[in-house]
Amino acid sequence: MKITSIIAIYALFWVMSAFLVLPIGIRTPDETGEELVKGQATSAPSNFNPRRIVRLATILSAVLFALYYANYTQGWISVDDLNLAAGHSD
């Protein structure tokens, strides 16, 4: 696998991981007891921490990419294994 492919696939895993970890630990002002600012949505997070999101996304994407790369090199699951219509005949 080329280094450009590795970087691109890892970037995809990172973005996916960032969206997965984004809601973890977020609290609304109702949950934290803070007062709303005029015009603020009630669902707006009051404890958003982008560093935590980056850290969690990096860890999760590294684990997922390691599993992906291990499968790529070892061939545990192939495209033929995912072909659900292969065993059925009409």
PEUR-V773832 format. One record per residue. N is the residue number from 0. PHI is phi in whole degrees, 0 to 359 (* if undefined). NEAR is the number of other ideal C-beta (glycine too) atoms within 10 Angstrom. Layout:
BEGIN
n=(N | N)
phi=(PHI | PHI)
near=(NEAR | NEAR)
END
This chain:
BEGIN
n=(0 | 1 | 2 | 3 | 4 | 5 | 6 | 7 | 8 | 9 | 10 | 11 | 12 | 13 | 14 | 15 | 16 | 17 | 18 | 19 | 20 | 21 | 22 | 23 | 24 | 25 | 26 | 27 | 28 | 29 | 30 | 31 | 32 | 33 | 34 | 35 | 36 | 37 | 38 | 39 | 40 | 41 | 42 | 43 | 44 | 45 | 46 | 47 | 48 | 49 | 50 | 51 | 52 | 53 | 54 | 55 | 56 | 57 | 58 | 59 | 60 | 61 | 62 | 63 | 64 | 65 | 66 | 67 | 68 | 69 | 70 | 71 | 72 | 73 | 74 | 75 | 76 | 77 | 78 | 79 | 80 | 81 | 82 | 83 | 84 | 85 | 86 | 87 | 88 | 89)
phi=(* | 285 | 296 | 293 | 292 | 299 | 295 | 295 | 292 | 297 | 298 | 296 | 298 | 293 | 296 | 299 | 295 | 299 | 292 | 289 | 269 | 305 | 278 | 290 | 80 | 281 | 236 | 273 | 301 | 296 | 283 | 267 | 85 | 280 | 276 | 283 | 278 | 303 | 91 | 280 | 288 | 292 | 267 | 292 | 289 | 256 | 230 | 291 | 228 | 297 | 297 | 293 | 297 | 297 | 296 | 294 | 295 | 294 | 295 | 295 | 292 | 295 | 294 | 296 | 292 | 299 | 295 | 298 | 292 | 296 | 294 | 296 | 279 | 269 | 72 | 298 | 239 | 251 | 297 | 296 | 291 | 269 | 283 | 285 | 272 | 292 | 276 | 255 | 234 | 258)
near=(9 | 7 | 7 | 8 | 10 | 14 | 10 | 11 | 17 | 18 | 12 | 14 | 20 | 18 | 12 | 14 | 21 | 17 | 11 | 14 | 19 | 15 | 9 | 9 | 13 | 15 | 13 | 15 | 18 | 11 | 11 | 10 | 8 | 13 | 8 | 13 | 8 | 5 | 6 | 12 | 9 | 8 | 9 | 13 | 16 | 16 | 13 | 12 | 11 | 9 | 7 | 13 | 19 | 13 | 12 | 17 | 20 | 15 | 12 | 17 | 23 | 14 | 12 | 18 | 19 | 12 | 12 | 16 | 14 | 11 | 12 | 15 | 9 | 8 | 9 | 10 | 10 | 9 | 6 | 7 | 10 | 8 | 9 | 7 | 7 | 9 | 6 | 6 | 5 | 3)
END
